[in-house]
Amino acid sequence: MNLFRLDASILPAASASAEIADRAEAEWAAAHPGGTVVRRHLGTDPLPSDAWALATTAGFTPEADRTPQQRGALDLAAGLAAELQDADAVILAVPLYNYGVSQHFKAWADLVITGGGTGTPLLKGTPTVLVTTLGGGYGPGTPREGWDHSTPYLLRLVSDLWEADLTLIKRELTLAATTPAMEGLRGLAEEQRARALETARDAGRALAAG
């Protein structure tokens, strides 16, 4: 069995998304002690920012005329797509940054789409846990209602385009513990953390069952 795990936090030592993903991975690993975990951490090992443009323009360039950089970008895109498609189970841990996904994640997603082919359901039927964390509150009635432009994009990508068998775990208020202005929200934030970890445990067990 092969688990693919992707992290996108730029602060891995204090990552709320990684904590939740760790819980799901632990359940999968307990059920598959001989399994393989393929890891990709976009926060600590980002992909080249020009790779997607090079891979895309290569598609419009005759093979004999492609530059070494274009060929390398195409190989990278194909490898990233295969890495995802070959997985028996997937965990994606993607925090919200500046109301959307980070440039690191977007670069990865664009390359995977290029490498796999636009419209290709790379995760069709693959059990997948998507963890997303948000520093503030974005629910109905909050000052930032409607500002979460990350979660809808992630669902469109992973569920609708790649057709994963998806479980979404979303935790908000991750900055409450360290932000004085959010002190009154710390109890609610801890409740959200506990609920997310419990959901991750159950999702990890389901992930292991396939």
Backbone hydrogen bonds, N-H to C=O, Kabsch-Sander energy under -0.5 kcal/mol:
donor,donor_aa,acceptor,acceptor_aa,energy
3,L,36,T,-3.2
4,F,89,A,-2.6
5,R,3,L,-0.5
5,R,38,V,-3.0
6,L,91,I,-2.6
7,D,40,R,-2.2
8,A,93,A,-1.5
14,A,11,L,-1.7
15,S,12,P,-1.0
16,A,14,A,-0.5
19,E,15,S,-1.5
20,I,16,A,-1.6
21,A,17,S,-2.5
22,D,18,A,-2.9
23,R,19,E,-1.3
24,A,20,I,-1.7
25,E,21,A,-2.8
26,A,22,D,-2.5
27,E,23,R,-1.4
28,W,24,A,-1.9
29,A,25,E,-3.1
30,A,26,A,-2.0
31,A,27,E,-1.3
32,H,28,W,-1.3
35,G,32,H,-2.3
36,T,1,M,-2.8
38,V,3,L,-3.2
38,V,36,T,-0.6
39,R,37,V,-0.6
40,R,5,R,-2.1
42,L,7,D,-2.8
42,L,40,R,-0.7
43,G,7,D,-0.5
45,D,41,H,-1.9
51,A,48,P,-1.4
54,L,50,D,-2.1
55,A,51,A,-2.6
56,T,52,W,-2.8
57,T,53,A,-2.6
58,A,54,L,-1.7
59,G,55,A,-1.0
59,G,56,T,-0.6
60,F,57,T,-1.2
61,T,58,A,-1.6
65,D,62,P,-1.8
66,R,62,P,-0.6
66,R,63,E,-1.1
71,R,67,T,-2.3
72,G,68,P,-2.4
73,A,69,Q,-2.1
74,L,70,Q,-2.3
75,D,71,R,-2.2
76,L,72,G,-2.3
77,A,73,A,-2.6
78,A,74,L,-2.5
79,G,75,D,-2.4
80,L,76,L,-2.4
81,A,77,A,-2.2
82,A,78,A,-2.3
83,E,79,G,-2.2
84,L,80,L,-1.6
85,Q,81,A,-2.8
86,D,82,A,-2.4
87,A,84,L,-1.2
88,D,2,N,-2.6
89,A,2,N,-1.5
90,V,127,P,-2.0
91,I,4,F,-2.6
92,L,129,V,-2.8
93,A,6,L,-2.9
94,V,92,L,-0.6
94,V,131,V,-3.3
96,L,133,T,-2.8
97,Y,100,G,-3.2
100,G,97,Y,-1.9
106,K,102,S,-2.4
107,A,103,Q,-2.3
108,W,104,H,-1.7
109,A,105,F,-3.0
110,D,106,K,-2.6
111,L,107,A,-2.0
112,V,108,W,-2.6
113,I,109,A,-2.5
114,T,110,D,-2.2
115,G,111,L,-3.1
116,G,112,V,-2.7
117,G,113,I,-1.8
120,T,117,G,-2.2
122,L,120,T,-2.0
123,L,162,W,-1.4
124,K,121,P,-1.7
125,G,163,E,-2.1
126,T,123,L,-2.6
128,T,165,D,-2.5
129,V,90,V,-2.8
130,L,128,T,-0.6
130,L,167,T,-2.8
131,V,92,L,-3.6
131,V,129,V,-0.6
132,T,130,L,-0.5
132,T,169,I,-2.6
134,L,171,R,-2.5
142,T,139,G,-2.0
144,R,137,G,-0.5
145,E,142,T,-1.8
146,G,138,Y,-0.7
147,W,144,R,-2.4
149,H,99,Y,-2.0
149,H,147,W,-1.3
154,L,150,S,-2.6
155,L,151,T,-2.5
156,R,152,P,-2.3
157,L,153,Y,-2.4
158,V,154,L,-3.0
159,S,155,L,-1.7
160,D,155,L,-1.7
161,L,156,R,-2.1
162,W,157,L,-2.3
164,A,158,V,-2.3
165,D,126,T,-2.1
166,L,164,A,-1.3
167,T,128,T,-2.3
169,I,130,L,-3.0
170,K,168,L,-0.5
171,R,132,T,-2.2
173,L,136,G,-2.2
174,T,134,L,-2.0
175,L,135,G,-1.9
176,A,173,L,-1.4
178,T,175,L,-1.0
179,T,175,L,-0.8
179,T,176,A,-0.6
182,M,179,T,-2.1
183,E,180,P,-1.8
185,L,182,M,-2.1
186,R,183,E,-1.6
189,A,185,L,-2.6
190,E,186,R,-2.2
191,E,187,G,-1.8
192,Q,188,L,-2.2
193,R,189,A,-2.2
194,A,190,E,-2.5
195,R,191,E,-2.3
196,A,192,Q,-2.5
197,L,193,R,-2.4
198,E,194,A,-2.1
199,T,195,R,-2.4
200,A,196,A,-2.4
201,R,197,L,-1.9
202,D,198,E,-2.0
203,A,199,T,-2.9
204,G,200,A,-2.5
205,R,201,R,-1.7
206,A,202,D,-2.1
207,L,203,A,-2.5
208,A,204,G,-2.1
209,A,205,R,-1.6
210,G,206,A,-1.1
